[in-house]
Amino acid sequence: MTNKQWSVSNIKGAKYVGALEIEGEECFDVLATNDRLVFGSACHAGFLESGFTLRDDGEPLDEALQELQADLEVYYRDGAQYVSRIVCNDRM
């Protein structure tokens, strides 16, 4: 996994961009901010963030979403040590 440390993302003003289904099992809601994609789950208490990926300058949203989905598939199939962009909390 990346060497960036986990911290809660500021999602004020974030845009909901949809849900990602990972290998037919895990499903994450995804929010986009100016600098990251935040993934987690919405519930009655609010949004529970599982992790995020930083977006490269000028990276199109669709490209960032494809990278996030690919990293999450690798995370669940092969393990956290094989992903490079996502930063996640212990809940994952």
PDB file of N, CA, C and O in Angstrom:
ATOM      1  N   MET A   1       0.841  -1.169   0.000  1.00  0.00           N
ATOM      2  CA  MET A   1       0.000   0.000   0.000  1.00  0.00           C
ATOM      3  C   MET A   1       0.883   1.227   0.000  1.00  0.00           C
ATOM      4  O   MET A   1       2.085   1.141   0.255  1.00  0.00           O
ATOM      5  N   THR A   2       0.304   2.335  -0.278  1.00  0.00           N
ATOM      6  CA  THR A   2       1.029   3.591  -0.342  1.00  0.00           C
ATOM      7  C   THR A   2       1.568   4.006   1.015  1.00  0.00           C
ATOM      8  O   THR A   2       1.084   3.530   2.042  1.00  0.00           O
ATOM      9  N   ASN A   3       2.557   4.881   1.037  1.00  0.00           N
ATOM     10  CA  ASN A   3       3.122   5.330   2.297  1.00  0.00           C
ATOM     11  C   ASN A   3       2.359   6.502   2.890  1.00  0.00           C
ATOM     12  O   ASN A   3       2.740   6.988   3.955  1.00  0.00           O
ATOM     13  N   LYS A   4       1.307   6.972   2.252  1.00  0.00           N
ATOM     14  CA  LYS A   4       0.492   8.040   2.812  1.00  0.00           C
ATOM     15  C   LYS A   4      -0.273   7.494   4.009  1.00  0.00           C
ATOM     16  O   LYS A   4      -0.728   6.351   4.003  1.00  0.00           O
ATOM     17  N   GLN A   5      -0.408   8.328   5.032  1.00  0.00           N
ATOM     18  CA  GLN A   5      -1.116   7.882   6.228  1.00  0.00           C
ATOM     19  C   GLN A   5      -2.594   8.213   6.133  1.00  0.00           C
ATOM     20  O   GLN A   5      -3.010   9.179   5.493  1.00  0.00           O
ATOM     21  N   TRP A   6      -3.372   7.362   6.804  1.00  0.00           N
ATOM     22  CA  TRP A   6      -4.810   7.537   6.844  1.00  0.00           C
ATOM     23  C   TRP A   6      -5.164   8.794   7.620  1.00  0.00           C
ATOM     24  O   TRP A   6      -4.591   9.059   8.677  1.00  0.00           O
ATOM     25  N   SER A   7      -6.089   9.553   7.107  1.00  0.00           N
ATOM     26  CA  SER A   7      -6.708  10.663   7.813  1.00  0.00           C
ATOM     27  C   SER A   7      -8.088  10.850   7.196  1.00  0.00           C
ATOM     28  O   SER A   7      -8.295  10.555   6.019  1.00  0.00           O
ATOM     29  N   VAL A   8      -9.007  11.331   7.977  1.00  0.00           N
ATOM     30  CA  VAL A   8     -10.365  11.537   7.484  1.00  0.00           C
ATOM     31  C   VAL A   8     -10.340  12.664   6.455  1.00  0.00           C
ATOM     32  O   VAL A   8      -9.696  13.692   6.664  1.00  0.00           O
ATOM     33  N   SER A   9     -11.035  12.466   5.358  1.00  0.00           N
ATOM     34  CA  SER A   9     -11.075  13.458   4.280  1.00  0.00           C
ATOM     35  C   SER A   9     -12.115  14.529   4.571  1.00  0.00           C
ATOM     36  O   SER A   9     -13.152  14.263   5.178  1.00  0.00           O
ATOM     37  N   ASN A  10     -11.819  15.739   4.128  1.00  0.00           N
ATOM     38  CA  ASN A  10     -12.790  16.819   4.183  1.00  0.00           C
ATOM     39  C   ASN A  10     -13.702  16.655   2.969  1.00  0.00           C
ATOM     40  O   ASN A  10     -13.276  16.865   1.833  1.00  0.00           O
ATOM     41  N   ILE A  11     -14.948  16.283   3.213  1.00  0.00           N
ATOM     42  CA  ILE A  11     -15.873  16.043   2.098  1.00  0.00           C
ATOM     43  C   ILE A  11     -16.891  17.166   1.936  1.00  0.00           C
ATOM     44  O   ILE A  11     -17.888  17.008   1.231  1.00  0.00           O
ATOM     45  N   LYS A  12     -16.641  18.288   2.581  1.00  0.00           N
ATOM     46  CA  LYS A  12     -17.534  19.435   2.423  1.00  0.00           C
ATOM     47  C   LYS A  12     -17.521  19.858   0.950  1.00  0.00           C
ATOM     48  O   LYS A  12     -16.460  20.132   0.390  1.00  0.00           O
ATOM     49  N   GLY A  13     -18.669  19.908   0.343  1.00  0.00           N
ATOM     50  CA  GLY A  13     -18.791  20.281  -1.055  1.00  0.00           C
ATOM     51  C   GLY A  13     -18.485  19.159  -2.038  1.00  0.00           C
ATOM     52  O   GLY A  13     -18.441  19.388  -3.247  1.00  0.00           O
ATOM     53  N   ALA A  14     -18.270  17.936  -1.525  1.00  0.00           N
ATOM     54  CA  ALA A  14     -17.972  16.803  -2.413  1.00  0.00           C
ATOM     55  C   ALA A  14     -19.191  16.461  -3.260  1.00  0.00           C
ATOM     56  O   ALA A  14     -20.332  16.721  -2.879  1.00  0.00           O
ATOM     57  N   LYS A  15     -18.919  15.879  -4.398  1.00  0.00           N
ATOM     58  CA  LYS A  15     -19.975  15.469  -5.326  1.00  0.00           C
ATOM     59  C   LYS A  15     -20.090  13.944  -5.297  1.00  0.00           C
ATOM     60  O   LYS A  15     -19.087  13.240  -5.414  1.00  0.00           O
ATOM     61  N   TYR A  16     -21.320  13.437  -5.138  1.00  0.00           N
ATOM     62  CA  TYR A  16     -21.555  11.993  -5.218  1.00  0.00           C
ATOM     63  C   TYR A  16     -21.426  11.581  -6.671  1.00  0.00           C
ATOM     64  O   TYR A  16     -22.110  12.124  -7.539  1.00  0.00           O
ATOM     65  N   VAL A  17     -20.536  10.606  -6.944  1.00  0.00           N
ATOM     66  CA  VAL A  17     -20.331  10.189  -8.334  1.00  0.00           C
ATOM     67  C   VAL A  17     -20.843   8.785  -8.619  1.00  0.00           C
ATOM     68  O   VAL A  17     -20.787   8.333  -9.763  1.00  0.00           O
ATOM     69  N   GLY A  18     -21.340   8.088  -7.604  1.00  0.00           N
ATOM     70  CA  GLY A  18     -21.914   6.774  -7.832  1.00  0.00           C
ATOM     71  C   GLY A  18     -21.368   5.725  -6.902  1.00  0.00           C
ATOM     72  O   GLY A  18     -20.671   6.018  -5.930  1.00  0.00           O
ATOM     73  N   ALA A  19     -21.705   4.487  -7.225  1.00  0.00           N
ATOM     74  CA  ALA A  19     -21.287   3.343  -6.415  1.00  0.00           C
ATOM     75  C   ALA A  19     -20.392   2.440  -7.247  1.00  0.00           C
ATOM     76  O   ALA A  19     -20.598   2.283  -8.451  1.00  0.00           O
ATOM     77  N   LEU A  20     -19.402   1.850  -6.601  1.00  0.00           N
ATOM     78  CA  LEU A  20     -18.515   0.879  -7.250  1.00  0.00           C
ATOM     79  C   LEU A  20     -18.788  -0.495  -6.669  1.00  0.00           C
ATOM     80  O   LEU A  20     -18.776  -0.678  -5.451  1.00  0.00           O
ATOM     81  N   GLU A  21     -19.033  -1.451  -7.534  1.00  0.00           N
ATOM     82  CA  GLU A  21     -19.181  -2.841  -7.103  1.00  0.00           C
ATOM     83  C   GLU A  21     -17.869  -3.542  -7.425  1.00  0.00           C
ATOM     84  O   GLU A  21     -17.381  -3.488  -8.554  1.00  0.00           O
ATOM     85  N   ILE A  22     -17.312  -4.192  -6.428  1.00  0.00           N
ATOM     86  CA  ILE A  22     -16.017  -4.842  -6.579  1.00  0.00           C
ATOM     87  C   ILE A  22     -16.221  -6.348  -6.602  1.00  0.00           C
ATOM     88  O   ILE A  22     -16.616  -6.951  -5.605  1.00  0.00           O
ATOM     89  N   GLU A  23     -15.948  -6.942  -7.750  1.00  0.00           N
ATOM     90  CA  GLU A  23     -16.044  -8.388  -7.947  1.00  0.00           C
ATOM     91  C   GLU A  23     -17.370  -8.959  -7.459  1.00  0.00           C
ATOM     92  O   GLU A  23     -17.421 -10.051  -6.892  1.00  0.00           O
ATOM     93  N   GLY A  24     -18.439  -8.202  -7.688  1.00  0.00           N
ATOM     94  CA  GLY A  24     -19.774  -8.676  -7.374  1.00  0.00           C
ATOM     95  C   GLY A  24     -20.114  -8.740  -5.899  1.00  0.00           C
ATOM     96  O   GLY A  24     -21.187  -9.227  -5.541  1.00  0.00           O
ATOM     97  N   GLU A  25     -19.222  -8.257  -5.021  1.00  0.00           N
ATOM     98  CA  GLU A  25     -19.485  -8.364  -3.591  1.00  0.00           C
ATOM     99  C   GLU A  25     -19.456  -7.025  -2.870  1.00  0.00           C
ATOM    100  O   GLU A  25     -20.487  -6.547  -2.398  1.00  0.00           O
ATOM    101  N   GLU A  26     -18.297  -6.429  -2.785  1.00  0.00           N
ATOM    102  CA  GLU A  26     -18.157  -5.176  -2.048  1.00  0.00           C
ATOM    103  C   GLU A  26     -18.726  -4.035  -2.868  1.00  0.00           C
ATOM    104  O   GLU A  26     -18.558  -3.990  -4.087  1.00  0.00           O
ATOM    105  N   CYS A  27     -19.385  -3.133  -2.213  1.00  0.00           N
ATOM    106  CA  CYS A  27     -19.936  -1.982  -2.895  1.00  0.00           C
ATOM    107  C   CYS A  27     -19.596  -0.735  -2.084  1.00  0.00           C
ATOM    108  O   CYS A  27     -19.821  -0.692  -0.875  1.00  0.00           O
ATOM    109  N   PHE A  28     -19.062   0.262  -2.746  1.00  0.00           N
ATOM    110  CA  PHE A  28     -18.688   1.506  -2.094  1.00  0.00           C
ATOM    111  C   PHE A  28     -19.364   2.676  -2.782  1.00  0.00           C
ATOM    112  O   PHE A  28     -19.445   2.727  -4.009  1.00  0.00           O
ATOM    113  N   ASP A  29     -19.848   3.614  -1.985  1.00  0.00           N
ATOM    114  CA  ASP A  29     -20.279   4.893  -2.514  1.00  0.00           C
ATOM    115  C   ASP A  29     -19.024   5.724  -2.704  1.00  0.00           C
ATOM    116  O   ASP A  29     -18.099   5.644  -1.894  1.00  0.00           O
ATOM    117  N   VAL A  30     -18.979   6.520  -3.761  1.00  0.00           N
ATOM    118  CA  VAL A  30     -17.793   7.317  -4.067  1.00  0.00           C
ATOM    119  C   VAL A  30     -18.157   8.796  -4.152  1.00  0.00           C
ATOM    120  O   VAL A  30     -19.112   9.183  -4.826  1.00  0.00           O
ATOM    121  N   LEU A  31     -17.374   9.608  -3.452  1.00  0.00           N
ATOM    122  CA  LEU A  31     -17.510  11.054  -3.483  1.00  0.00           C
ATOM    123  C   LEU A  31     -16.258  11.636  -4.120  1.00  0.00           C
ATOM    124  O   LEU A  31     -15.157  11.133  -3.897  1.00  0.00           O
ATOM    125  N   ALA A  32     -16.415  12.686  -4.907  1.00  0.00           N
ATOM    126  CA  ALA A  32     -15.272  13.346  -5.539  1.00  0.00           C
ATOM    127  C   ALA A  32     -15.092  14.736  -4.936  1.00  0.00           C
ATOM    128  O   ALA A  32     -16.047  15.502  -4.809  1.00  0.00           O
ATOM    129  N   THR A  33     -13.859  15.044  -4.569  1.00  0.00           N
ATOM    130  CA  THR A  33     -13.484  16.395  -4.169  1.00  0.00           C
ATOM    131  C   THR A  33     -12.478  16.888  -5.206  1.00  0.00           C
ATOM    132  O   THR A  33     -12.195  16.189  -6.179  1.00  0.00           O
ATOM    133  N   ASN A  34     -11.951  18.062  -5.005  1.00  0.00           N
ATOM    134  CA  ASN A  34     -10.983  18.607  -5.962  1.00  0.00           C
ATOM    135  C   ASN A  34      -9.725  17.758  -6.067  1.00  0.00           C
ATOM    136  O   ASN A  34      -9.128  17.662  -7.139  1.00  0.00           O
ATOM    137  N   ASP A  35      -9.316  17.136  -4.953  1.00  0.00           N
ATOM    138  CA  ASP A  35      -8.026  16.441  -4.967  1.00  0.00           C
ATOM    139  C   ASP A  35      -8.097  14.940  -4.719  1.00  0.00           C
ATOM    140  O   ASP A  35      -7.064  14.272  -4.735  1.00  0.00           O
ATOM    141  N   ARG A  36      -9.284  14.394  -4.492  1.00  0.00           N
ATOM    142  CA  ARG A  36      -9.364  12.966  -4.181  1.00  0.00           C
ATOM    143  C   ARG A  36     -10.716  12.360  -4.482  1.00  0.00           C
ATOM    144  O   ARG A  36     -11.716  13.056  -4.655  1.00  0.00           O
ATOM    145  N   LEU A  37     -10.713  11.031  -4.538  1.00  0.00           N
ATOM    146  CA  LEU A  37     -11.946  10.245  -4.555  1.00  0.00           C
ATOM    147  C   LEU A  37     -12.017   9.562  -3.205  1.00  0.00           C
ATOM    148  O   LEU A  37     -11.072   8.896  -2.783  1.00  0.00           O
ATOM    149  N   VAL A  38     -13.133   9.729  -2.536  1.00  0.00           N
ATOM    150  CA  VAL A  38     -13.344   9.156  -1.209  1.00  0.00           C
ATOM    151  C   VAL A  38     -14.360   8.032  -1.358  1.00  0.00           C
ATOM    152  O   VAL A  38     -15.411   8.218  -1.972  1.00  0.00           O
ATOM    153  N   PHE A  39     -14.050   6.863  -0.797  1.00  0.00           N
ATOM    154  CA  PHE A  39     -14.985   5.752  -0.900  1.00  0.00           C
ATOM    155  C   PHE A  39     -15.365   5.256   0.482  1.00  0.00           C
ATOM    156  O   PHE A  39     -14.567   5.286   1.418  1.00  0.00           O
ATOM    157  N   GLY A  40     -16.612   4.797   0.586  1.00  0.00           N
ATOM    158  CA  GLY A  40     -17.136   4.321   1.860  1.00  0.00           C
ATOM    159  C   GLY A  40     -18.604   3.976   1.714  1.00  0.00           C
ATOM    160  O   GLY A  40     -19.063   3.556   0.652  1.00  0.00           O
ATOM    161  N   SER A  41     -19.334   4.164   2.812  1.00  0.00           N
ATOM    162  CA  SER A  41     -20.753   3.803   2.835  1.00  0.00           C
ATOM    163  C   SER A  41     -21.566   4.903   3.492  1.00  0.00           C
ATOM    164  O   SER A  41     -21.138   5.509   4.475  1.00  0.00           O
ATOM    165  N   ALA A  42     -22.724   5.149   2.946  1.00  0.00           N
ATOM    166  CA  ALA A  42     -23.651   6.095   3.550  1.00  0.00           C
ATOM    167  C   ALA A  42     -24.572   5.328   4.492  1.00  0.00           C
ATOM    168  O   ALA A  42     -25.013   4.221   4.181  1.00  0.00           O
ATOM    169  N   CYS A  43     -24.855   5.922   5.634  1.00  0.00           N
ATOM    170  CA  CYS A  43     -25.785   5.310   6.595  1.00  0.00           C
ATOM    171  C   CYS A  43     -26.525   6.423   7.328  1.00  0.00           C
ATOM    172  O   CYS A  43     -26.326   7.603   7.039  1.00  0.00           O
ATOM    173  N   HIS A  44     -27.374   6.047   8.269  1.00  0.00           N
ATOM    174  CA  HIS A  44     -28.172   7.042   8.989  1.00  0.00           C
ATOM    175  C   HIS A  44     -27.294   8.006   9.802  1.00  0.00           C
ATOM    176  O   HIS A  44     -27.740   9.105  10.132  1.00  0.00           O
ATOM    177  N   ALA A  45     -26.077   7.621  10.124  1.00  0.00           N
ATOM    178  CA  ALA A  45     -25.179   8.483  10.895  1.00  0.00           C
ATOM    179  C   ALA A  45     -24.352   9.409   9.998  1.00  0.00           C
ATOM    180  O   ALA A  45     -23.673  10.308  10.494  1.00  0.00           O
ATOM    181  N   GLY A  46     -24.408   9.192   8.688  1.00  0.00           N
ATOM    182  CA  GLY A  46     -23.628  10.010   7.765  1.00  0.00           C
ATOM    183  C   GLY A  46     -22.843   9.137   6.810  1.00  0.00           C
ATOM    184  O   GLY A  46     -23.259   8.026   6.481  1.00  0.00           O
ATOM    185  N   PHE A  47     -21.722   9.636   6.374  1.00  0.00           N
ATOM    186  CA  PHE A  47     -20.862   8.906   5.447  1.00  0.00           C
ATOM    187  C   PHE A  47     -19.697   8.309   6.217  1.00  0.00           C
ATOM    188  O   PHE A  47     -18.939   9.032   6.865  1.00  0.00           O
ATOM    189  N   LEU A  48     -19.551   6.983   6.149  1.00  0.00           N
ATOM    190  CA  LEU A  48     -18.453   6.294   6.815  1.00  0.00           C
ATOM    191  C   LEU A  48     -17.360   6.047   5.789  1.00  0.00           C
ATOM    192  O   LEU A  48     -17.487   5.182   4.922  1.00  0.00           O
ATOM    193  N   GLU A  49     -16.292   6.811   5.898  1.00  0.00           N
ATOM    194  CA  GLU A  49     -15.199   6.721   4.935  1.00  0.00           C
ATOM    195  C   GLU A  49     -14.351   5.480   5.180  1.00  0.00           C
ATOM    196  O   GLU A  49     -13.898   5.234   6.297  1.00  0.00           O
ATOM    197  N   SER A  50     -14.144   4.709   4.129  1.00  0.00           N
ATOM    198  CA  SER A  50     -13.249   3.544   4.192  1.00  0.00           C
ATOM    199  C   SER A  50     -11.857   3.908   3.709  1.00  0.00           C
ATOM    200  O   SER A  50     -10.862   3.361   4.185  1.00  0.00           O
ATOM    201  N   GLY A  51     -11.789   4.835   2.759  1.00  0.00           N
ATOM    202  CA  GLY A  51     -10.495   5.230   2.239  1.00  0.00           C
ATOM    203  C   GLY A  51     -10.621   6.268   1.153  1.00  0.00           C
ATOM    204  O   GLY A  51     -11.705   6.777   0.869  1.00  0.00           O
ATOM    205  N   PHE A  52      -9.472   6.576   0.545  1.00  0.00           N
ATOM    206  CA  PHE A  52      -9.451   7.565  -0.523  1.00  0.00           C
ATOM    207  C   PHE A  52      -8.281   7.290  -1.449  1.00  0.00           C
ATOM    208  O   PHE A  52      -7.374   6.521  -1.132  1.00  0.00           O
ATOM    209  N   THR A  53      -8.328   7.926  -2.575  1.00  0.00           N
ATOM    210  CA  THR A  53      -7.208   7.947  -3.505  1.00  0.00           C
ATOM    211  C   THR A  53      -7.025   9.381  -3.961  1.00  0.00           C
ATOM    212  O   THR A  53      -7.991  10.061  -4.305  1.00  0.00           O
ATOM    213  N   LEU A  54      -5.794   9.833  -3.963  1.00  0.00           N
ATOM    214  CA  LEU A  54      -5.510  11.187  -4.425  1.00  0.00           C
ATOM    215  C   LEU A  54      -5.558  11.224  -5.945  1.00  0.00           C
ATOM    216  O   LEU A  54      -5.092  10.305  -6.619  1.00  0.00           O
ATOM    217  N   ARG A  55      -6.124  12.293  -6.468  1.00  0.00           N
ATOM    218  CA  ARG A  55      -6.210  12.458  -7.924  1.00  0.00           C
ATOM    219  C   ARG A  55      -4.996  13.234  -8.408  1.00  0.00           C
ATOM    220  O   ARG A  55      -4.567  14.193  -7.766  1.00  0.00           O
ATOM    221  N   ASP A  56      -4.450  12.821  -9.531  1.00  0.00           N
ATOM    222  CA  ASP A  56      -3.351  13.551 -10.158  1.00  0.00           C
ATOM    223  C   ASP A  56      -3.891  14.847 -10.735  1.00  0.00           C
ATOM    224  O   ASP A  56      -5.058  14.917 -11.122  1.00  0.00           O
ATOM    225  N   ASP A  57      -3.050  15.877 -10.798  1.00  0.00           N
ATOM    226  CA  ASP A  57      -3.452  17.153 -11.394  1.00  0.00           C
ATOM    227  C   ASP A  57      -3.937  16.924 -12.822  1.00  0.00           C
ATOM    228  O   ASP A  57      -3.245  16.310 -13.634  1.00  0.00           O
ATOM    229  N   GLY A  58      -5.117  17.416 -13.111  1.00  0.00           N
ATOM    230  CA  GLY A  58      -5.667  17.301 -14.457  1.00  0.00           C
ATOM    231  C   GLY A  58      -6.222  15.932 -14.815  1.00  0.00           C
ATOM    232  O   GLY A  58      -6.673  15.733 -15.943  1.00  0.00           O
ATOM    233  N   GLU A  59      -6.200  14.986 -13.887  1.00  0.00           N
ATOM    234  CA  GLU A  59      -6.701  13.642 -14.175  1.00  0.00           C
ATOM    235  C   GLU A  59      -8.222  13.677 -14.329  1.00  0.00           C
ATOM    236  O   GLU A  59      -8.919  14.137 -13.424  1.00  0.00           O
ATOM    237  N   PRO A  60      -8.740  13.204 -15.443  1.00  0.00           N
ATOM    238  CA  PRO A  60     -10.193  13.173 -15.636  1.00  0.00           C
ATOM    239  C   PRO A  60     -10.866  12.263 -14.592  1.00  0.00           C
ATOM    240  O   PRO A  60     -10.294  11.261 -14.162  1.00  0.00           O
ATOM    241  N   LEU A  61     -12.071  12.631 -14.205  1.00  0.00           N
ATOM    242  CA  LEU A  61     -12.807  11.875 -13.197  1.00  0.00           C
ATOM    243  C   LEU A  61     -13.000  10.422 -13.608  1.00  0.00           C
ATOM    244  O   LEU A  61     -12.797   9.523 -12.793  1.00  0.00           O
ATOM    245  N   ASP A  62     -13.385  10.175 -14.848  1.00  0.00           N
ATOM    246  CA  ASP A  62     -13.605   8.796 -15.305  1.00  0.00           C
ATOM    247  C   ASP A  62     -12.343   7.949 -15.174  1.00  0.00           C
ATOM    248  O   ASP A  62     -12.406   6.783 -14.782  1.00  0.00           O
ATOM    249  N   GLU A  63     -11.203   8.541 -15.505  1.00  0.00           N
ATOM    250  CA  GLU A  63      -9.922   7.829 -15.395  1.00  0.00           C
ATOM    251  C   GLU A  63      -9.602   7.519 -13.931  1.00  0.00           C
ATOM    252  O   GLU A  63      -9.157   6.418 -13.609  1.00  0.00           O
ATOM    253  N   ALA A  64      -9.829   8.486 -13.054  1.00  0.00           N
ATOM    254  CA  ALA A  64      -9.573   8.282 -11.628  1.00  0.00           C
ATOM    255  C   ALA A  64     -10.480   7.191 -11.060  1.00  0.00           C
ATOM    256  O   ALA A  64     -10.043   6.384 -10.241  1.00  0.00           O
ATOM    257  N   LEU A  65     -11.744   7.166 -11.495  1.00  0.00           N
ATOM    258  CA  LEU A  65     -12.679   6.128 -11.044  1.00  0.00           C
ATOM    259  C   LEU A  65     -12.249   4.739 -11.519  1.00  0.00           C
ATOM    260  O   LEU A  65     -12.348   3.767 -10.770  1.00  0.00           O
ATOM    261  N   GLN A  66     -11.775   4.649 -12.757  1.00  0.00           N
ATOM    262  CA  GLN A  66     -11.299   3.359 -13.270  1.00  0.00           C
ATOM    263  C   GLN A  66     -10.089   2.873 -12.469  1.00  0.00           C
ATOM    264  O   GLN A  66      -9.989   1.688 -12.150  1.00  0.00           O
ATOM    265  N   GLU A  67      -9.176   3.785 -12.148  1.00  0.00           N
ATOM    266  CA  GLU A  67      -7.998   3.433 -11.344  1.00  0.00           C
ATOM    267  C   GLU A  67      -8.415   2.988  -9.944  1.00  0.00           C
ATOM    268  O   GLU A  67      -7.880   2.015  -9.413  1.00  0.00           O
ATOM    269  N   LEU A  68      -9.368   3.701  -9.349  1.00  0.00           N
ATOM    270  CA  LEU A  68      -9.849   3.331  -8.019  1.00  0.00           C
ATOM    271  C   LEU A  68     -10.469   1.942  -8.040  1.00  0.00           C
ATOM    272  O   LEU A  68     -10.174   1.118  -7.174  1.00  0.00           O
ATOM    273  N   GLN A  69     -11.325   1.676  -9.018  1.00  0.00           N
ATOM    274  CA  GLN A  69     -11.949   0.356  -9.103  1.00  0.00           C
ATOM    275  C   GLN A  69     -10.893  -0.732  -9.279  1.00  0.00           C
ATOM    276  O   GLN A  69     -10.969  -1.776  -8.632  1.00  0.00           O
ATOM    277  N   ALA A  70      -9.921  -0.501 -10.138  1.00  0.00           N
ATOM    278  CA  ALA A  70      -8.865  -1.492 -10.371  1.00  0.00           C
ATOM    279  C   ALA A  70      -8.069  -1.742  -9.087  1.00  0.00           C
ATOM    280  O   ALA A  70      -7.781  -2.892  -8.755  1.00  0.00           O
ATOM    281  N   ASP A  71      -7.712  -0.674  -8.363  1.00  0.00           N
ATOM    282  CA  ASP A  71      -6.968  -0.835  -7.110  1.00  0.00           C
ATOM    283  C   ASP A  71      -7.789  -1.590  -6.063  1.00  0.00           C
ATOM    284  O   ASP A  71      -7.252  -2.439  -5.351  1.00  0.00           O
ATOM    285  N   LEU A  72      -9.079  -1.290  -5.966  1.00  0.00           N
ATOM    286  CA  LEU A  72      -9.919  -1.993  -4.992  1.00  0.00           C
ATOM    287  C   LEU A  72     -10.065  -3.476  -5.358  1.00  0.00           C
ATOM    288  O   LEU A  72     -10.085  -4.327  -4.470  1.00  0.00           O
ATOM    289  N   GLU A  73     -10.165  -3.788  -6.635  1.00  0.00           N
ATOM    290  CA  GLU A  73     -10.234  -5.199  -7.050  1.00  0.00           C
ATOM    291  C   GLU A  73      -8.951  -5.935  -6.666  1.00  0.00           C
ATOM    292  O   GLU A  73      -9.004  -7.063  -6.176  1.00  0.00           O
ATOM    293  N   VAL A  74      -7.806  -5.303  -6.887  1.00  0.00           N
ATOM    294  CA  VAL A  74      -6.527  -5.911  -6.496  1.00  0.00           C
ATOM    295  C   VAL A  74      -6.452  -6.059  -4.983  1.00  0.00           C
ATOM    296  O   VAL A  74      -6.005  -7.089  -4.478  1.00  0.00           O
ATOM    297  N   TYR A  75      -6.888  -5.034  -4.259  1.00  0.00           N
ATOM    298  CA  TYR A  75      -6.881  -5.066  -2.790  1.00  0.00           C
ATOM    299  C   TYR A  75      -7.640  -6.292  -2.274  1.00  0.00           C
ATOM    300  O   TYR A  75      -7.138  -7.016  -1.415  1.00  0.00           O
ATOM    301  N   TYR A  76      -8.837  -6.521  -2.793  1.00  0.00           N
ATOM    302  CA  TYR A  76      -9.652  -7.639  -2.307  1.00  0.00           C
ATOM    303  C   TYR A  76      -9.205  -8.989  -2.852  1.00  0.00           C
ATOM    304  O   TYR A  76      -9.384 -10.006  -2.181  1.00  0.00           O
ATOM    305  N   ARG A  77      -8.640  -9.025  -4.031  1.00  0.00           N
ATOM    306  CA  ARG A  77      -8.203 -10.283  -4.631  1.00  0.00           C
ATOM    307  C   ARG A  77      -6.819 -10.707  -4.124  1.00  0.00           C
ATOM    308  O   ARG A  77      -6.610 -11.868  -3.775  1.00  0.00           O
ATOM    309  N   ASP A  78      -5.876  -9.755  -4.086  1.00  0.00           N
ATOM    310  CA  ASP A  78      -4.480 -10.105  -3.817  1.00  0.00           C
ATOM    311  C   ASP A  78      -3.921  -9.579  -2.497  1.00  0.00           C
ATOM    312  O   ASP A  78      -2.944 -10.125  -1.985  1.00  0.00           O
ATOM    313  N   GLY A  79      -4.521  -8.535  -1.942  1.00  0.00           N
ATOM    314  CA  GLY A  79      -4.057  -8.004  -0.678  1.00  0.00           C
ATOM    315  C   GLY A  79      -3.590  -6.557  -0.768  1.00  0.00           C
ATOM    316  O   GLY A  79      -3.274  -6.047  -1.842  1.00  0.00           O
ATOM    317  N   ALA A  80      -3.558  -5.919   0.383  1.00  0.00           N
ATOM    318  CA  ALA A  80      -3.225  -4.500   0.478  1.00  0.00           C
ATOM    319  C   ALA A  80      -1.820  -4.182  -0.005  1.00  0.00           C
ATOM    320  O   ALA A  80      -1.572  -3.075  -0.484  1.00  0.00           O
ATOM    321  N   GLN A  81      -0.909  -5.113   0.108  1.00  0.00           N
ATOM    322  CA  GLN A  81       0.479  -4.848  -0.283  1.00  0.00           C
ATOM    323  C   GLN A  81       0.641  -4.653  -1.784  1.00  0.00           C
ATOM    324  O   GLN A  81       1.701  -4.212  -2.227  1.00  0.00           O
ATOM    325  N   TYR A  82      -0.368  -4.965  -2.571  1.00  0.00           N
ATOM    326  CA  TYR A  82      -0.266  -4.868  -4.033  1.00  0.00           C
ATOM    327  C   TYR A  82      -0.948  -3.638  -4.627  1.00  0.00           C
ATOM    328  O   TYR A  82      -1.014  -3.505  -5.849  1.00  0.00           O
ATOM    329  N   VAL A  83      -1.450  -2.744  -3.793  1.00  0.00           N
ATOM    330  CA  VAL A  83      -2.068  -1.525  -4.308  1.00  0.00           C
ATOM    331  C   VAL A  83      -1.170  -0.334  -4.011  1.00  0.00           C
ATOM    332  O   VAL A  83      -0.446  -0.311  -3.016  1.00  0.00           O
ATOM    333  N   SER A  84      -1.233   0.648  -4.893  1.00  0.00           N
ATOM    334  CA  SER A  84      -0.325   1.773  -4.738  1.00  0.00           C
ATOM    335  C   SER A  84      -1.009   3.102  -4.466  1.00  0.00           C
ATOM    336  O   SER A  84      -0.400   3.992  -3.873  1.00  0.00           O
ATOM    337  N   ARG A  85      -2.236   3.254  -4.877  1.00  0.00           N
ATOM    338  CA  ARG A  85      -2.863   4.579  -4.773  1.00  0.00           C
ATOM    339  C   ARG A  85      -3.833   4.738  -3.616  1.00  0.00           C
ATOM    340  O   ARG A  85      -3.988   5.845  -3.101  1.00  0.00           O
ATOM    341  N   ILE A  86      -4.480   3.683  -3.199  1.00  0.00           N
ATOM    342  CA  ILE A  86      -5.508   3.876  -2.176  1.00  0.00           C
ATOM    343  C   ILE A  86      -4.892   3.923  -0.778  1.00  0.00           C
ATOM    344  O   ILE A  86      -3.905   3.252  -0.476  1.00  0.00           O
ATOM    345  N   VAL A  87      -5.513   4.733   0.046  1.00  0.00           N
ATOM    346  CA  VAL A  87      -5.176   4.841   1.458  1.00  0.00           C
ATOM    347  C   VAL A  87      -6.449   4.471   2.196  1.00  0.00           C
ATOM    348  O   VAL A  87      -7.495   5.071   1.945  1.00  0.00           O
ATOM    349  N   CYS A  88      -6.393   3.512   3.090  1.00  0.00           N
ATOM    350  CA  CYS A  88      -7.621   3.074   3.756  1.00  0.00           C
ATOM    351  C   CYS A  88      -7.423   2.958   5.255  1.00  0.00           C
ATOM    352  O   CYS A  88      -6.299   2.933   5.758  1.00  0.00           O
ATOM    353  N   ASN A  89      -8.545   2.888   5.954  1.00  0.00           N
ATOM    354  CA  ASN A  89      -8.503   2.777   7.415  1.00  0.00           C
ATOM    355  C   ASN A  89      -8.566   1.297   7.810  1.00  0.00           C
ATOM    356  O   ASN A  89      -8.618   0.417   6.950  1.00  0.00           O
ATOM    357  N   ASP A  90      -8.559   1.041   9.091  1.00  0.00           N
ATOM    358  CA  ASP A  90      -8.573  -0.318   9.614  1.00  0.00           C
ATOM    359  C   ASP A  90      -9.872  -1.051   9.334  1.00  0.00           C
ATOM    360  O   ASP A  90      -9.913  -2.279   9.413  1.00  0.00           O
ATOM    361  N   ARG A  91     -10.931  -0.325   9.010  1.00  0.00           N
ATOM    362  CA  ARG A  91     -12.230  -0.920   8.723  1.00  0.00           C
ATOM    363  C   ARG A  91     -12.200  -1.787   7.475  1.00  0.00           C
ATOM    364  O   ARG A  91     -13.007  -2.706   7.334  1.00  0.00           O
ATOM    365  N   MET A  92     -11.278  -1.500   6.576  1.00  0.00           N
ATOM    366  CA  MET A  92     -11.189  -2.242   5.317  1.00  0.00           C
ATOM    367  C   MET A  92     -10.776  -3.671   5.621  1.00  0.00           C
ATOM    368  O   MET A  92     -10.638  -4.481   4.705  1.00  0.00           O
TER     369      MET A  92
END
